[in-house]
Amino acid sequence: MSIDHNPAVFVTAGEFKAALDQQGGVCAVCHKVSRRLVVDHDSEGAVRGVLCHDCKAAKGMLHNDPRLLRNMIDYLRSNGGS
């Protein structure tokens, strides 16, 4: 397992493990076990949780905007997504 993080957001290995344990050892979004995990943080640097690389990338591509995420969900549902 690798731990990627923004150098401006420092968490110890113990804090990382505690956050991951609190999530059941899986990504907070997709709930999958991943070998590549990333610390997710808000714009102030406060840690939100631990995400897999794919979920962190998807969140970033949606510019951390819940409205865009809802639009994506609506789009997928109206076009045959599950």
Contacts in CASP RR format, 6 or more apart in sequence:
PFRMAT RR
TARGET T0000
AUTHOR 0000-0000-0000
METHOD contacts of the structure
MODEL  1
MSIDHNPAVFVTAGEFKAALDQQGGVCAVCHKVSRRLVVDHDSEGAVRGV
LCHDCKAAKGMLHNDPRLLRNMIDYLRSNGGS
1 34 0 8 1.000
1 35 0 8 1.000
1 36 0 8 1.000
1 37 0 8 1.000
2 35 0 8 1.000
2 36 0 8 1.000
2 37 0 8 1.000
3 13 0 8 1.000
3 16 0 8 1.000
3 37 0 8 1.000
3 38 0 8 1.000
3 39 0 8 1.000
4 36 0 8 1.000
4 37 0 8 1.000
4 38 0 8 1.000
4 39 0 8 1.000
4 53 0 8 1.000
5 11 0 8 1.000
5 38 0 8 1.000
5 39 0 8 1.000
6 39 0 8 1.000
6 41 0 8 1.000
6 45 0 8 1.000
8 45 0 8 1.000
9 39 0 8 1.000
9 41 0 8 1.000
9 45 0 8 1.000
9 47 0 8 1.000
11 19 0 8 1.000
11 39 0 8 1.000
11 47 0 8 1.000
15 47 0 8 1.000
16 39 0 8 1.000
16 50 0 8 1.000
19 39 0 8 1.000
19 47 0 8 1.000
19 49 0 8 1.000
19 50 0 8 1.000
20 37 0 8 1.000
20 50 0 8 1.000
23 49 0 8 1.000
23 50 0 8 1.000
25 33 0 8 1.000
26 32 0 8 1.000
26 33 0 8 1.000
26 34 0 8 1.000
27 33 0 8 1.000
27 34 0 8 1.000
27 37 0 8 1.000
27 50 0 8 1.000
27 51 0 8 1.000
27 52 0 8 1.000
27 55 0 8 1.000
28 40 0 8 1.000
28 48 0 8 1.000
28 49 0 8 1.000
28 50 0 8 1.000
28 51 0 8 1.000
28 55 0 8 1.000
29 51 0 8 1.000
29 52 0 8 1.000
29 55 0 8 1.000
29 59 0 8 1.000
30 52 0 8 1.000
30 54 0 8 1.000
30 55 0 8 1.000
32 52 0 8 1.000
34 52 0 8 1.000
34 53 0 8 1.000
34 54 0 8 1.000
36 52 0 8 1.000
36 53 0 8 1.000
37 50 0 8 1.000
37 51 0 8 1.000
37 52 0 8 1.000
37 53 0 8 1.000
38 50 0 8 1.000
38 51 0 8 1.000
38 52 0 8 1.000
38 53 0 8 1.000
38 56 0 8 1.000
39 47 0 8 1.000
39 49 0 8 1.000
39 50 0 8 1.000
40 47 0 8 1.000
40 48 0 8 1.000
40 49 0 8 1.000
40 50 0 8 1.000
40 51 0 8 1.000
40 56 0 8 1.000
40 59 0 8 1.000
41 47 0 8 1.000
41 48 0 8 1.000
42 48 0 8 1.000
51 59 0 8 1.000
62 68 0 8 1.000
62 69 0 8 1.000
62 72 0 8 1.000
76 82 0 8 1.000
END
